[in-house]
């Protein structure tokens, strides 16, 4: 129910922003992207291609997961996330379940999916902290924007610090959180957790994050490399909209916009929030706010295109495993 309310509020915010920034101008900007949308879509797909390598690397039993299956599972999770408005809450369990169809146990599937997701979250959080602090320092936004940026950067920094402490101390963070939810009555009946099972799964997760530094470094490099196509995609879209900037602009936009998916994880598809944030970032960088809104819409459209591919792959994978 709460997610439906958030979705409706986000849709209302989207409508207000569209009206305030000018529907005709935004539609003209979106239409002006033209054929540039094709390389932008290809670059976004390349982002998932690289992350599929990271997912495959996180599977401890080598040889079970082929790269084609890893990419298909990666895109299936994106489709579930888009269609259910659930963020990672259903996307990662779906990936874990699909991994069991390739010979992994459910514990191994969850460990691999969550390891890849967490390492990606570490990279995006670090990018967000750097981008937000640089913008505050270099562009001197209004006090309320600067204050909010610092608060978000501090929260993400705390997340990174807590994760580092949990990994170093081999602390069962997921099991502790699930146990706390169970104690306050949020998990009952069939949802009542098996903490021993969860802790064994976290042992597999920590095997990558703590016990195998070479593998961790490899996955970190892959997740970092996966961000490059997104920056290039922004550069292509900025050029398509006739906005001439230095290469630093798409880097800063991408880095600071990363916070949207983390901070507003439970707003379905970041509806309205993404468009508003892009418009705000563009305004702070002395770029047209309407162009920021248009780029957010274009990115939403290309995500839907990849969702369609993910749905087709999901149908194929589930049909093949019956």
Secondary structure, 3 states (H helix, E strand, C coil): CHHHHHHHHHHHHHHHHHHHHCHHHHHHHHHHCCCHHHHHHHHHHHHHHHHHHHHHHCCCCCCCCCHHHHHHHHHHHHHHHHHHCCCHHHHHHHHHHHHHCCCCCHHHHHHHHHHHHHHHHHHHHHHHHHHHHHHHHHHCCCHHHHHHHHHHHHHHHHHHHHHHHHHHCCCCHHHHHHHHHHHCCCCCHHHCCCHHHHHHHHHHHHHHHCCCHHHHHHHHHHHHHHHHHHHHHHHHHHHHCCCCCCHHHHHHHHHHHHHHHHHCCCCHHHCCHHHHHHHHHHHHCCCCHHHHHHHHHHHHHHHHHHHHHHHHHHHHHHHHCC
